[in-house]
Amino acid sequence: MEKLSWRKPYKLNMEGALVARDRVGIQDFVLLDSHTSENAFLDNLRKRYQENLIYTYIGTLLVSVNPYKELGIYTVKQMEQYKGVNFFELPPHIYAIADNAYRVMCTEYNNHFILISGESGAGKTEASKKILQYFAMTCPTTEQLQVVRDRLLLSNPVLEVSRKCTLLPHQRLPEQQDFSLGAPVGGHILSYLIEKSRVVYQNPGERNFHIFYQLLEGGEEDLLHDLGLERNPQKYMYLIQVGHCAKVSSINDRSDWRTVHKAFTVIDFKARDLENLFGVIASVLHLGNIQFEEDSNGHAIITTGSQIKWISKLLGVHLSILQEALTHRKIEARFEEVLSPLDVDLAFYARDAVAKAIYGRTFTWLVNKINSSLANKDLTRKTVIGLLDIYGFEVFETNSFEQFCINYCNEKLQQLLIEMTLKAEQEEYELEGIEWEPIPYFNNKIICDLVEEKHKGIISILDEECLRPGEATDLSFLEKLEEKVGDHAHFVTRKLADQKTRKSIDWVDFRLLHYAGEVTYCTVGEKTRAQPLLVLCRSKNGILRECFHLSELDNRRRPETVATQFKNSLASLIDILMSKEPSYIRCIKPNDDKAADKFDDSLIRHQVKYLGLMEHLRVRRAGFAYRRKYEHFLQRYKSLCPDTWPYWQGTAAKGVEKLIKHIGYKPEEYKMGKTKIFIRFPRTLFATEDAFEFRKNRLVSRIQAKYKGCLGKREFQKMREAAIKLESCWRGVLARKLAKKRMWAAQTIRKYIRGFIHRKQPLNRNNKDFVRLVQYTYLMKLRDHIPKNVLDKSWLKPPEIMQETSEFLRKICTRNLVRKYCRGITAQKKAQVKSELLSFCGWSLNGVWLKLRLSGEAASASKTRLVVGFQYVTPVVKYDRNGFKPRERLLVLTRVAAYVVEMAKIKQRIEYATLRGLSASSLGDHILVIHVSEDSKPEKVAVSLYPSMVCVCVCEMHGNKTS
């Protein structure tokens, strides 16, 4: 393995990997270097448990440690992750076991079973649930199949095990599901051993079956009233004797009752069936409260009358017959039957026997009822997956007959496991052409023979003792055992034990040395006769009528004992398991307190021993720690060799051979089979795995770099394409805008050309826009050329179509300027003008003739007034045409004409009709020019205006010209 350390970075990476492996442990116990060390086994289990890794493999066997908390590892996503994936490709999980069983069944068309075992509280029932849920999710579905799935899943709450059970006792073996084309089409539940003793007695810290607590806690008031029950479980002796667990904080009985009630509905229980079932359960509680006392003859009598009446009502049995059955026994003589009264102890035993018989047979009826609802209606051949949920090997302070049967069952299953594992190992070695090396292991067949051997085994001796005539006692049975099997190496009693061992064995006990250790069994009360209780055969309760038949009373054939029935059932179970492909799940309870993150070494060491995990590991690890098909091995590790990476053209075997030579495997570290490579030492595989991790990191870094570059290039190309697209779109937008603008310009030019052509026409649609434009343009220009005062006579020349409007606006403007001028005259100016007016024309305003400056003016004015009747008069200065000689005159204004008067002599008369205009000088010379038409031919007059006189110049107009 020297070549694995060819580079320094690899060494660092390997150290990191080893540190991580040291922290979380190894996911397959087969890869432990110290595979024979129990301490190494526990240490690896502890490391994984502390990291919430509750599953670990031993080859294909799954070890499960109950975490007592939610881990979030049972989601639909997890199911999808394990679906169809090779068994060892993902970390250990119960879904890997379920998926492997399902795929093997579908691909090889053979039957499969999954065996789940462990102590009470180890999580067996939860494991069963998870497997059923996985099958329900991964299998194809139809409406009919959905009904089957619901019933399969909801049969679990009705038949749960141990302290989490409803009606089922410790053993439920197994739960089979029929599959067609990968879909479940039915199911069948087989029940072997019913732990009836739990009904009347529980070990410390244990509960009775939960259906009792659920009924009392969750049952409706009317139902409890009809059953004669009270809601307080402390009032019922069968629930509070030794276990003292009537209330458990982690269990919600009320919620569980609703779940069970829903399950009864889905499984299609009728109302009458439920009524009878609840009647049986209530009658068991009432039986536990029946008390006995001795009469004067030492015979037992019943002291509690109300309880026996309720039992009589619920079971449909006559009261006197029931009382007789509980206080007497029937002895069959040769020609007659005799009733023999019981003492108090036997009466209590008879009471408990009735309770156990009722509960046991009711459970069998319940299993049959569920099986009828799960029955496969399709009679064509189907493949089967069996789910074997069994109570594990366990040792109590007092171990009864039922515990003996449980441990015997585990002894047989351990034998089966070792035999099948050895058989599978040997077959694999032979198929691969690898030399098989004998594996030393403890063969527990000797213990199984001690229990089941015909005529010599413990069960046969128990049968003989129970069925022989006469009175059988505990000591007689023990003596018979000492006589027939006393010399067996795995059997010992107090009488046969040595001085040191004798102190730990009672006189009524015997001890067996099982594969998992020594167990001492108590013989008290185990010799019961296997005949039905007569009183129950006449019950009117429908369930009990089906469970107890009168035909059993007439059968004179020697009946089988419970032990023989169990032995035969177990033999048939082993035959069933031998015919199927196996998978194993071993459940471990980490502590007795059901506390999370608590790892009790001594308790777990005890379970590892009782579950036979070390023995299985030694068998599984025989020879080679790791084996894998060439294709899988090459596919995983081909990157470690340049010749096999990235593609290998030859066969997988040749590729693996070249690969391991490049890595540096030594000859003693591996073997090449026909289809697989076998690696002997875990360290060889770990070194290969660490090298692969280092290589994988480098490859991943390179792939990441390439991928990031690809992503960057892809993003750049995407952005460039987006930019080009945006540019092209924007260019299109600009081009469309420009085209639209040009089109608008062309249409506008065309419109105004057309308007110009039709400008002289009345306003219409052809010239309207042009006219409006001309008007607008003129008005906007006019706005900047408006005269600023009254004397400014300039005006912007209008176009032809605006002549009228222009003239109108000019008038408005002139008026506005005049108004503005007038409003701008101050009061002082007004007074001055008024005084001036009054000075020369006050007579026309006030009717008063004022004195004028000119001499003779008064007489002249009076004479002129008489002549022309003037309204206004003012003195003016007339300038001659030749030489401009000034002459003083009067300008007289009447209503019809203007007169120029000299000394009451009218020199000129100017009709207003002939006036063409007036012109006033803008200078300070006060010149006023009167324009007349050419036709009137008046004398030309020039008038000068001085402060008190006006100069007048009369000009004649020649056309548009003034002369």
Residue pairs with C-beta under 8 A, 6 or more apart in sequence:
1 663
1 664
1 665
1 666
1 669
1 683
1 684
1 687
2 664
3 662
3 663
3 664
4 10
4 663
4 664
4 687
4 688
4 690
4 691
5 11
5 14
9 694
10 690
10 691
10 694
13 690
13 693
13 694
13 697
14 687
14 690
14 691
14 694
17 689
17 690
17 693
18 686
18 690
21 686
22 47
23 47
23 51
24 47
24 48
24 51
24 53
25 43
25 44
25 45
25 46
25 47
25 48
25 51
25 53
25 56
26 32
26 44
26 56
26 682
27 48
27 53
27 56
27 57
27 91
27 92
28 56
28 57
28 58
28 59
28 88
28 92
29 35
29 41
29 44
29 56
29 57
29 58
29 63
29 613
29 617
30 57
30 58
30 59
30 617
30 620
30 621
30 625
30 626
30 682
31 625
31 626
31 682
31 685
31 686
32 40
32 41
32 44
32 617
32 682
33 40
33 681
33 682
33 683
34 40
35 617
35 618
35 621
35 625
36 614
36 618
38 605
38 608
38 609
38 614
41 608
41 613
41 614
41 617
42 601
42 604
42 605
42 608
44 56
45 56
45 63
45 65
45 588
45 604
45 608
46 599
46 601
48 54
48 56
48 65
49 65
49 67
49 590
49 599
50 597
50 599
52 67
52 71
53 91
53 92
54 64
54 65
54 66
54 67
54 71
55 62
55 63
55 64
55 91
55 92
55 93
55 94
56 62
56 63
56 92
57 63
57 92
58 613
58 616
58 617
58 620
59 421
59 620
60 87
60 100
60 583
60 584
61 583
61 584
61 585
61 586
61 616
61 620
62 92
62 94
62 96
62 97
62 583
62 584
62 585
62 586
63 586
63 588
63 613
64 94
64 118
64 122
64 123
64 127
64 585
64 586
64 587
64 588
65 587
65 588
65 590
65 604
66 121
66 122
66 123
66 126
66 587
66 588
66 589
66 590
67 590
67 596
68 590
68 594
68 595
68 596
69 596
69 597
73 93
74 130
74 133
76 137
78 93
78 95
79 95
79 133
79 134
79 137
79 138
81 90
81 95
82 90
82 93
82 95
82 96
82 99
83 99
83 138
84 99
84 103
85 96
85 99
86 632
87 96
87 100
88 628
90 96
94 127
94 130
94 131
94 134
94 585
95 130
95 134
97 114
97 131
97 583
97 585
98 114
98 130
98 131
98 134
98 135
99 134
99 138
100 583
101 112
101 114
101 385
101 581
101 583
102 135
102 138
102 139
102 182
102 385
104 110
104 112
104 581
105 111
105 112
105 179
105 383
105 384
105 385
105 581
106 179
106 182
106 383
108 581
109 383
110 383
110 580
110 581
111 383
111 384
111 385
111 386
111 579
111 580
111 581
112 383
112 384
112 385
112 386
112 580
112 581
112 582
112 583
113 174
113 385
113 386
113 387
113 388
113 576
113 577
113 580
113 581
113 582
113 583
114 131
114 385
114 386
114 387
114 388
114 582
114 583
114 584
114 585
115 174
115 388
115 390
115 413
115 417
115 577
115 582
115 583
115 584
115 585
116 124
116 127
116 128
116 387
116 388
116 389
116 390
116 585
116 587
117 124
117 388
117 390
117 391
117 392
117 393
117 410
117 413
117 585
117 586
117 587
117 611
118 124
118 392
118 586
118 587
118 588
118 589
118 607
118 611
119 391
119 392
119 394
119 587
119 588
119 589
119 607
120 161
120 162
120 163
120 170
120 206
120 391
120 394
120 589
121 162
121 163
121 589
121 592
121 594
122 392
122 587
122 588
122 589
122 607
123 587
123 589
124 161
124 389
124 390
124 391
124 392
124 587
125 156
125 160
125 161
125 162
125 164
125 165
125 389
127 389
127 585
127 587
128 156
128 175
128 387
128 389
129 153
129 156
131 387
132 152
132 153
132 156
132 387
133 153
135 177
135 184
135 385
136 149
136 152
136 153
136 184
139 145
139 149
139 179
139 182
139 183
139 184
140 181
140 182
140 183
141 149
141 183
142 183
145 183
145 184
145 185
148 184
148 185
148 186
148 187
148 374
149 184
150 266
151 187
151 266
151 267
151 370
151 373
151 374
152 177
152 184
152 187
152 374
154 262
154 263
154 266
154 267
155 175
155 187
155 189
155 263
155 267
155 370
155 374
157 166
157 256
157 259
157 260
157 263
158 166
158 167
158 168
158 260
158 263
158 264
158 267
158 366
158 370
159 165
159 166
159 167
159 168
159 172
159 189
159 366
159 367
159 370
160 166
160 168
160 210
161 168
161 169
161 170
161 172
161 389
161 391
162 170
162 391
163 206
163 207
163 210
163 245
163 248
164 210
164 251
165 209
165 210
165 211
166 209
166 210
166 211
166 214
166 256
166 260
167 209
167 211
167 362
167 363
167 366
168 191
168 209
168 363
169 193
169 194
169 195
169 196
169 198
169 209
169 360
169 363
170 193
170 195
170 198
170 391
170 402
170 406
171 191
171 192
171 193
171 194
171 195
171 390
171 391
171 406
171 409
172 189
172 191
172 389
172 390
173 190
173 191
173 192
173 193
173 388
173 389
173 390
173 409
173 573
174 189
174 190
174 386
174 387
174 388
174 389
174 390
174 573
174 576
175 187
175 188
175 189
175 190
175 386
175 387
175 388
175 389
176 187
176 188
176 189
176 190
176 384
176 385
176 386
176 387
177 184
177 186
177 187
177 384
177 385
177 386
177 387
178 184
178 185
178 186
178 187
178 188
178 376
178 382
178 383
178 384
179 185
179 382
179 383
179 384
179 385
180 378
180 380
180 382
180 383
185 376
185 377
185 378
185 382
186 374
186 375
186 376
186 377
186 378
186 382
187 371
187 374
187 376
188 371
188 374
188 375
189 367
189 370
189 371
189 374
190 367
190 573
191 363
191 364
191 367
192 409
192 566
192 569
192 570
192 573
193 402
193 405
193 406
193 409
193 566
193 569
194 359
194 360
194 363
194 364
195 391
195 402
195 406
196 356
196 357
196 359
196 360
196 402
197 356
197 400
197 401
197 402
198 206
198 208
198 209
199 208
199 209
199 238
199 284
199 352
199 355
199 356
199 359
200 238
200 241
200 288
200 352
200 355
200 356
201 241
201 242
202 208
202 241
202 242
202 243
202 245
203 242
203 243
203 396
203 397
203 398
204 242
204 243
204 244
205 243
205 244
205 245
205 592
206 243
206 245
207 213
207 239
207 243
207 245
207 246
207 248
208 238
208 239
208 243
209 359
210 251
210 253
210 256
211 260
211 281
212 233
212 236
212 238
212 239
212 281
212 284
212 285
213 233
213 239
213 246
213 251
213 253
214 253
214 254
214 256
214 257
214 260
215 224
215 227
215 229
215 257
215 278
215 281
215 282
216 224
216 229
216 230
216 231
216 232
216 233
216 236
216 253
217 231
217 233
217 253
217 254
217 257
218 253
218 254
218 255
218 256
218 257
218 258
218 261
219 227
219 229
219 231
219 257
219 278
223 278
224 230
224 231
227 278
227 279
227 282
227 310
227 314
228 282
228 286
228 306
228 310
228 313
228 314
229 282
229 285
233 239
233 240
233 246
233 247
234 240
234 246
235 289
236 285
236 288
236 289
237 288
237 289
238 284
238 285
238 287
238 288
238 355
239 246
239 285
239 288
240 246
250 594
264 274
267 369
267 370
267 373
268 373
269 277
269 369
272 542
273 369
273 542
273 543
276 541
276 542
276 543
276 544
277 362
277 366
277 543
279 314
279 315
279 541
280 314
280 315
280 358
280 359
280 362
280 541
280 543
280 544
282 310
282 314
283 310
283 311
283 314
283 315
283 358
284 355
284 358
284 359
286 307
286 308
286 310
286 311
286 314
287 307
287 311
287 351
287 354
287 355
287 358
288 355
289 304
289 307
290 302
290 304
290 307
290 308
290 311
290 326
290 351
291 302
291 303
291 304
292 300
292 301
292 302
292 303
292 327
292 344
292 347
292 348
292 351
293 300
293 301
293 303
293 344
294 300
294 301
294 343
294 344
295 301
297 341
298 343
299 327
299 341
299 342
299 343
300 327
300 341
300 342
300 343
300 344
300 346
300 347
301 327
302 308
302 323
302 326
302 327
308 319
308 322
308 323
308 326
309 319
311 317
311 322
312 318
312 319
312 322
314 541
315 322
315 358
315 536
315 539
315 540
315 541
315 544
316 539
316 540
316 541
316 544
317 535
317 536
317 538
317 539
317 540
318 538
321 535
321 538
322 535
324 339
324 535
325 350
325 354
325 533
325 534
325 535
326 347
326 350
326 351
326 354
327 341
327 342
327 347
327 350
328 339
328 340
328 341
328 342
329 339
329 340
329 342
329 346
329 350
330 337
330 338
330 339
330 340
330 534
331 337
331 338
331 339
331 340
342 350
349 525
353 528
353 533
354 533
354 535
354 536
357 532
357 533
357 536
358 536
358 544
361 544
361 547
361 548
362 543
362 544
362 547
364 547
365 543
365 546
365 547
376 382
384 580
386 576
386 577
386 580
388 577
390 409
390 410
390 413
391 406
392 410
392 586
392 587
392 607
392 610
392 611
393 406
393 407
393 410
393 411
393 514
393 516
393 610
393 611
394 403
394 406
394 407
394 610
395 517
395 519
395 610
396 403
398 522
399 407
399 519
399 520
399 521
399 522
400 521
400 522
400 525
400 526
401 521
401 525
401 526
401 562
401 563
403 519
403 521
404 521
405 563
405 566
407 512
407 514
407 519
408 448
408 451
408 452
408 570
409 566
409 570
410 516
410 610
411 444
411 447
411 448
411 451
411 514
411 515
412 448
412 570
412 574
414 444
414 515
414 516
414 612
414 615
415 443
415 444
415 445
415 448
416 574
416 577
416 578
417 582
417 584
417 612
417 616
418 441
418 443
418 444
418 612
418 615
418 616
418 619
420 578
420 582
421 616
421 619
421 620
422 439
422 441
422 619
425 439
425 619
425 620
425 622
426 436
428 627
429 435
429 436
429 623
430 436
431 673
431 674
431 675
432 627
432 673
432 674
432 675
432 676
432 678
433 673
433 674
434 623
434 624
434 671
434 673
434 678
437 622
437 623
439 618
439 619
439 622
439 623
441 615
441 618
441 619
442 515
442 615
444 514
444 515
446 489
446 490
447 490
447 512
447 513
447 514
447 515
449 457
450 457
450 458
450 485
450 488
450 490
450 491
450 512
451 457
451 458
451 459
451 512
452 459
452 567
453 460
454 460
456 484
456 485
457 485
458 481
458 485
459 563
459 564
459 567
461 477
461 480
461 481
461 484
461 485
462 477
462 526
462 527
462 561
462 563
463 560
463 561
463 563
463 564
464 480
465 472
465 476
465 477
465 480
465 527
466 472
466 527
466 528
466 529
466 530
466 561
467 529
467 530
467 558
467 559
467 561
472 527
473 527
474 508
474 523
474 524
474 525
474 526
474 527
475 507
475 508
477 523
477 526
477 527
478 493
478 507
478 508
478 510
478 523
481 491
481 493
481 510
482 493
482 495
482 496
485 491
486 493
486 496
489 513
490 512
490 513
490 514
491 510
491 511
491 512
491 513
492 501
492 505
492 510
492 511
492 513
493 505
493 509
493 510
493 511
494 502
494 505
494 506
494 507
494 509
497 505
497 511
501 511
504 520
505 511
505 520
506 520
506 522
508 522
508 523
508 524
509 520
509 521
509 522
509 523
510 520
510 521
510 523
511 518
511 519
511 520
511 521
512 518
512 519
512 521
515 612
515 615
516 609
516 610
516 611
516 612
517 609
517 610
528 562
530 559
530 560
530 561
530 562
530 565
531 552
531 559
532 548
532 549
532 552
532 553
533 548
534 553
536 544
536 547
536 548
537 548
537 549
537 550
537 552
537 553
538 550
539 545
539 548
560 568
586 611
586 613
588 604
588 607
588 608
588 611
589 603
589 604
589 607
590 598
590 599
590 600
590 603
590 604
591 598
591 599
591 600
591 603
592 600
592 603
608 614
623 678
623 680
624 671
624 678
624 679
624 680
625 679
625 680
625 681
625 682
625 685
626 678
626 679
626 682
626 685
627 673
627 676
627 677
627 678
627 679
628 676
628 677
629 652
629 675
629 676
630 651
630 652
630 653
630 655
630 656
630 675
630 676
630 677
631 652
633 656
633 659
633 677
634 644
634 648
634 652
634 655
634 656
634 659
636 692
637 659
637 663
637 688
637 692
638 644
638 645
638 646
638 648
638 655
638 659
639 645
639 646
639 692
639 695
639 696
639 699
640 659
640 662
640 663
640 688
640 691
640 692
640 695
641 658
641 659
641 662
641 663
642 662
643 658
643 659
643 662
644 655
644 658
644 659
648 655
653 672
656 672
656 677
657 672
660 670
660 677
663 688
663 691
665 684
668 680
669 679
669 680
669 681
669 684
670 677
670 678
670 679
670 680
670 684
671 677
671 678
671 680
672 678
679 685
751 769
751 770
752 769
752 770
752 773
754 766
754 767
754 770
755 766
755 767
755 768
755 769
755 770
755 771
755 773
756 767
756 770
757 766
757 767
758 764
758 766
758 767
758 770
759 767
759 770
759 771
759 774
759 801
760 800
760 801
761 767
763 771
771 801
774 799
774 801
774 802
775 801
775 802
775 805
778 796
778 798
778 799
778 802
778 806
781 796
782 796
782 806
782 809
785 794
785 795
785 796
786 813
787 793
787 794
787 795
787 813
787 814
787 817
789 817
789 821
790 814
790 817
790 818
790 821
791 922
795 806
795 810
796 806
798 805
798 806
825 833
836 947
836 948
837 845
838 845
838 846
838 850
839 850
839 948
840 850
840 852
840 873
840 874
840 875
840 948
840 949
841 872
841 873
841 874
842 848
842 850
843 849
843 850
844 871
844 872
844 873
849 858
849 861
851 858
852 858
852 861
852 875
853 875
853 948
854 875
854 888
856 903
857 875
857 890
859 904
860 890
860 901
860 902
860 903
860 904
861 873
861 890
861 904
862 904
863 904
864 870
864 873
864 890
864 892
864 899
864 901
864 904
864 906
865 873
867 904
867 906
868 892
868 894
868 897
868 899
868 901
868 906
869 894
870 892
870 893
870 894
870 899
871 893
871 894
871 895
872 892
872 893
873 890
873 891
873 892
873 893
873 901
874 890
874 891
874 949
874 950
875 888
875 889
875 890
875 891
875 948
875 949
875 950
876 888
876 889
876 890
876 891
876 900
876 943
876 944
876 945
876 949
876 950
876 951
876 952
877 886
877 887
877 888
877 889
877 943
877 944
877 946
877 949
877 950
877 951
877 952
878 886
878 887
878 888
878 889
878 900
878 941
878 942
878 943
878 951
878 952
878 953
879 885
879 886
879 887
879 942
879 944
879 951
879 953
880 887
881 940
884 942
886 944
886 951
887 902
888 902
888 949
889 900
889 901
889 902
889 907
889 952
890 899
890 900
890 901
890 902
891 898
891 899
891 900
891 901
891 943
891 950
891 952
892 898
892 899
892 900
892 901
893 899
896 911
896 912
897 909
897 910
897 911
897 912
898 909
898 910
898 912
898 930
899 906
899 907
899 908
899 909
899 910
900 906
900 907
900 908
900 910
900 939
900 941
900 952
900 954
901 907
907 939
908 938
908 939
908 941
908 954
909 938
910 930
910 932
910 936
910 938
910 954
911 936
914 932
914 933
914 935
914 936
914 938
915 930
915 931
915 932
916 931
916 932
916 933
916 957
917 931
918 928
918 929
918 930
918 931
919 928
919 929
919 931
920 927
920 928
920 929
921 927
921 928
925 944
925 945
925 951
926 944
926 945
926 946
926 950
926 951
927 942
927 943
927 944
927 945
927 951
927 953
928 943
928 945
928 950
928 951
928 952
928 953
929 942
929 943
929 953
929 954
929 955
929 962
930 941
930 943
930 952
930 953
930 954
930 955
931 955
931 956
931 957
931 962
932 938
932 954
932 955
932 956
932 957
933 956
933 957
934 956
934 957
934 958
934 959
936 956
937 956
938 954
938 956
939 954
940 953
940 954
940 955
940 956
940 963
941 952
941 953
941 954
941 955
942 951
942 952
942 953
942 954
943 950
943 951
943 952
943 953
944 950
944 951
944 952
945 951
955 962
955 963
956 962
956 963
957 963
